[in-house]
Amino acid sequence: MRSRWLIVVTLGVALATQTFATTVMIVVTDKNIVYVAADSLQSYTETKETLHHCKIRRLGSSYWAAASEFYESNATGFNLEKFVDSLGTEGTIHSKMDRFIGAIDKPMKRELGLMALHDRDLYARLLKSSRPPLEIAFVESKDGVTEVDVVRFFVASLSNDWRAERTRVSTADQIFGVTGTGSYTVAGAYLEKHIPELNEDPSKVLRESMQNAANVDPEGSGPPFSIIRLDATGAQWLVGGACKCETDLVRKTF
């Protein structure tokens, strides 16, 4: 069976002064099941240090994953994980996303302003291209239905303004789907060819898809991979990866 759409959110992350790709996939099936898969690699060339970080985060009953050119900024103290935690856990994922969009306005403009001053080439590329400096996805199972809410923020002008594109998906639609953003081509193409196997062994197919992406960009994406399944009964970790580490953060120095 060929999918009608597959949501493969492939995001770029920058920590400190470095930018590295990361792969987060959200696969919505026509069987009221959603899979979220993520790699764990984050790297710093200045310190020659590799961090393996849990990129599927929890907020109350929902889960979220994001990437940004300023996911965490040592210069400004901006930390996206702390920012999301401050939103609170009440409400649906859509109300959480509404709060996020409203609250991110000033911090986003500040970070974009600093980028325009200190990294003009990157800012110019973001302004001219369809590459978003920030993407975030919320996923939650509630009342027997799993919902997905994805927002991509784009640089809109030279005055540090931004615009957002929002996609909402529900398993109530009973549509198996495939889509992608960023450098999703390798992972998405693999999944497109293995839809039947996805139903039989989702962990295996998703790991293989993630590994294909890592093979193409080993410095930007890599294992261990984490996979979580959400359905009418709630959430279940299929593969813990970095998200099962005691501290959620494992450091390895070369």
Phi, psi and omega per residue, in radians:
M1 nan 2.215 3.119
R2 -1.563 2.339 -3.065
S3 -1.238 2.642 3.029
R4 -1.485 -0.554 2.975
W5 -2.846 2.618 3.101
L6 -2.344 2.169 -3.111
I7 -1.600 1.899 3.124
V8 -2.024 1.746 -3.090
V9 -1.581 1.829 -3.128
T10 -1.885 2.045 -2.879
L11 -2.084 2.690 3.080
G12 -1.833 2.366 -3.095
V13 -2.059 2.451 2.979
A14 -2.241 2.212 3.027
L15 -2.084 2.463 -3.055
A16 0.996 -2.162 -3.118
T17 -1.842 0.142 -3.063
Q18 -1.878 2.618 3.091
T19 -2.117 2.175 3.107
F20 -2.382 2.551 3.125
A21 -1.296 2.705 2.969
T22 -2.446 2.731 -3.099
T23 -2.085 2.057 3.040
V24 -2.182 2.148 -3.115
M25 -2.033 2.341 3.048
I26 -2.111 1.960 -3.054
V27 -1.908 2.020 -3.131
V28 -1.795 2.133 -3.087
T29 -1.795 3.020 3.089
D30 -1.587 0.256 3.137
K31 -1.993 0.433 3.141
N32 1.066 0.637 3.117
I33 -2.240 2.418 3.046
V34 -2.179 2.329 3.052
Y35 -1.954 2.369 3.026
V36 -2.084 2.179 3.141
A37 -2.217 2.455 -3.120
A38 -2.528 2.586 2.970
D39 -1.444 -3.113 -3.078
S40 -2.272 0.033 -2.967
L41 -1.414 2.275 2.939
Q42 -2.407 2.361 -3.002
S43 -2.295 2.645 3.041
Y44 -2.216 2.052 -3.116
T45 -1.302 -0.497 -3.098
E46 -1.118 -0.725 -3.073
T47 -1.752 -0.052 -3.073
K48 0.935 0.742 -3.085
E49 -2.030 2.426 3.063
T50 -1.975 2.285 3.088
L51 -1.977 2.385 3.031
H52 -1.905 1.949 -2.932
H53 -2.138 2.468 3.061
C54 -1.261 2.026 -3.090
K55 -1.746 -0.041 3.024
I56 -1.817 1.837 -3.007
R57 -1.785 2.739 -3.128
R58 -1.951 2.438 3.048
L59 -2.374 1.691 -3.065
G60 1.130 -2.170 3.136
S61 -1.579 0.000 -3.106
S62 -1.899 2.897 3.071
Y63 -2.193 2.626 -3.137
W64 -2.504 2.723 3.065
A65 -2.513 2.482 -3.076
A66 -2.601 2.880 3.022
A67 -2.628 2.624 -3.065
S68 -2.823 2.684 3.000
E69 -1.157 -0.281 3.112
F70 -2.347 0.805 3.097
Y71 -0.937 -0.763 3.058
E72 -2.518 2.148 -3.062
S73 -2.039 2.048 3.077
N74 -1.191 -0.498 -3.080
A75 -1.252 -0.720 -3.051
T76 -1.868 -0.228 -3.078
G77 1.446 0.067 3.125
F78 -1.157 2.312 3.129
N79 -2.439 1.933 -3.029
L80 -1.098 -0.639 -3.129
E81 -1.132 -0.761 3.084
K82 -1.151 -0.632 3.130
F83 -1.099 -0.803 3.132
V84 -1.137 -0.730 3.128
D85 -1.009 -0.561 -3.105
S86 -1.278 -0.185 -3.117
L87 -1.256 -0.425 -3.077
G88 1.588 2.824 -3.033
T89 -1.777 -0.099 -3.066
E90 -1.292 2.687 3.058
G91 1.540 3.118 3.122
T92 -1.398 3.027 3.083
I93 -1.151 -0.473 3.137
H94 -1.247 -0.674 3.082
S95 -1.236 -0.582 3.060
K96 -1.124 -0.736 3.124
M97 -1.159 -0.663 3.067
D98 -1.013 -0.778 -3.141
R99 -1.146 -0.683 3.128
F100 -1.082 -0.829 -3.120
I101 -1.064 -0.728 3.137
G102 -1.185 -0.644 -3.049
A103 -1.444 -0.377 -3.031
I104 -1.453 -0.152 -3.019
D105 -0.941 -1.065 -3.091
K106 -1.163 -0.805 3.088
P107 -1.028 -0.685 3.124
M108 -1.100 -0.821 -3.133
K109 -1.098 -0.642 3.121
R110 -1.126 -0.811 -3.127
E111 -1.151 -0.697 3.101
L112 -1.140 -0.639 3.108
G113 -1.108 -0.744 3.101
L114 -1.157 -0.661 3.098
M115 -1.103 -0.730 -3.138
A116 -1.108 -0.547 -3.135
L117 -1.401 -0.742 -2.954
H118 -1.814 -0.268 3.109
D119 -2.494 1.233 -3.044
R120 -1.103 -0.617 -3.126
D121 -1.119 -0.795 3.120
L122 -1.107 -0.751 -3.139
Y123 -1.073 -0.738 3.138
A124 -1.125 -0.692 3.121
R125 -1.138 -0.719 3.130
L126 -1.149 -0.637 -3.134
L127 -1.177 -0.658 -3.082
K128 -1.490 -0.398 -3.021
S129 -1.811 3.127 3.080
S130 -1.694 0.296 -3.128
R131 -1.466 2.093 -3.118
P132 -1.472 2.380 3.064
P133 -1.319 -0.199 3.103
L134 -2.609 2.298 3.033
E135 -2.383 2.492 3.121
I136 -2.563 2.500 -3.141
A137 -2.300 2.346 3.015
F138 -1.955 2.453 3.120
V139 -2.364 2.422 3.137
E140 -2.737 2.479 2.992
S141 -1.793 2.204 -3.093
K142 -2.676 2.337 3.113
D143 0.968 0.663 3.064
G144 1.404 0.079 -3.114
V145 -2.238 2.453 3.072
T146 -1.829 2.237 -3.093
E147 -1.970 2.564 3.076
V148 -2.246 2.339 3.112
D149 -2.324 2.040 -3.085
V150 -2.116 2.316 3.076
V151 -2.234 2.333 3.069
R152 -2.028 2.224 -3.118
F153 -1.805 2.308 -3.107
F154 -2.112 2.641 3.029
V155 -1.248 2.224 -3.008
A156 -1.818 -0.417 -3.076
S157 -2.836 3.048 3.100
L158 -1.267 -0.156 -3.108
S159 -1.714 0.428 3.063
N160 1.209 0.291 3.062
D161 -1.321 2.830 3.125
W162 -2.410 2.800 3.034
R163 -2.290 2.718 -3.076
A164 -2.165 2.489 2.997
E165 -2.044 2.255 -3.009
R166 -2.121 2.391 3.115
T167 -2.231 2.218 3.077
R168 -2.018 2.350 -3.137
V169 -2.332 2.479 3.116
S170 -2.320 2.441 3.067
T171 -1.210 -0.222 3.061
A172 -1.109 -0.382 3.109
D173 -1.276 -0.298 3.110
Q174 0.943 0.810 3.101
I175 -2.156 2.238 3.039
F176 -1.433 2.266 -2.986
G177 -2.284 2.698 3.102
V178 -2.454 2.145 2.987
T179 -2.620 3.085 3.135
G180 -2.828 2.809 3.042
T181 -2.386 2.842 3.110
G182 1.109 -2.520 -3.098
S183 -1.604 0.969 -3.077
Y184 -1.488 -0.064 -2.901
T185 -0.938 -0.845 -3.060
V186 -1.144 -0.872 -3.130
A187 -1.126 -0.755 -3.127
G188 -1.135 -0.703 3.141
A189 -1.132 -0.677 3.126
Y190 -1.124 -0.781 -3.139
L191 -1.111 -0.668 3.129
E192 -1.009 -0.589 -3.099
K193 -1.515 -0.100 -3.038
H194 -2.285 0.618 3.124
I195 -1.053 -0.799 3.131
P196 -1.040 -0.723 3.131
E197 -1.168 -0.465 3.110
L198 -1.075 -0.648 3.099
N199 -1.241 -0.551 -3.083
E200 -1.450 -0.744 -3.082
D201 -2.562 1.369 -3.059
P202 -1.079 -0.650 -3.129
S203 -1.054 -0.782 -3.111
K204 -1.124 -0.836 -3.092
V205 -1.157 -0.704 -3.139
L206 -1.207 -0.684 3.074
R207 -1.090 -0.762 3.130
E208 -1.105 -0.702 3.105
S209 -1.095 -0.784 3.120
M210 -1.106 -0.704 -3.126
Q211 -1.149 -0.632 3.073
N212 -1.055 -0.727 3.093
A213 -1.136 -0.702 3.136
A214 -1.171 -0.598 3.118
N215 -1.111 -0.602 -3.141
V216 -1.308 -0.641 -3.108
D217 -2.315 1.270 -3.054
P218 -1.154 -0.343 3.107
E219 -1.514 -0.210 -3.072
G220 -1.984 -0.323 -3.096
S221 -2.579 2.386 -3.121
G222 -2.991 2.926 3.139
P223 -1.275 2.927 0.041
P224 -1.285 2.608 3.124
F225 -1.711 2.637 3.099
S226 -2.094 2.411 -3.142
I227 -2.389 2.257 3.087
I228 -2.188 2.485 3.123
R229 -1.943 2.347 3.064
L230 -2.150 2.274 3.091
D231 -2.543 -2.879 -3.053
A232 -1.090 -0.383 -3.121
T233 -1.587 -0.134 -3.129
G234 2.174 -2.619 -3.059
A235 -1.987 2.507 3.119
Q236 -2.485 2.210 3.072
W237 -1.323 2.131 3.058
L238 -1.561 -0.693 3.078
V239 -2.367 2.058 -3.083
G240 -1.251 -0.860 -3.082
G241 0.978 -2.420 3.139
A242 -1.167 -0.359 -3.115
C243 -1.350 -0.080 3.060
K244 -1.867 0.081 3.091
C245 -1.225 2.617 -3.069
E246 -1.060 -0.625 -3.091
T247 -1.855 -0.022 -3.039
D248 1.142 0.049 -3.119
L249 -2.571 2.001 -3.121
V250 -2.007 2.149 -3.087
R251 -1.802 2.466 3.068
K252 -2.366 2.129 3.120
T253 -1.826 2.298 -3.106
F254 -1.261 nan nan
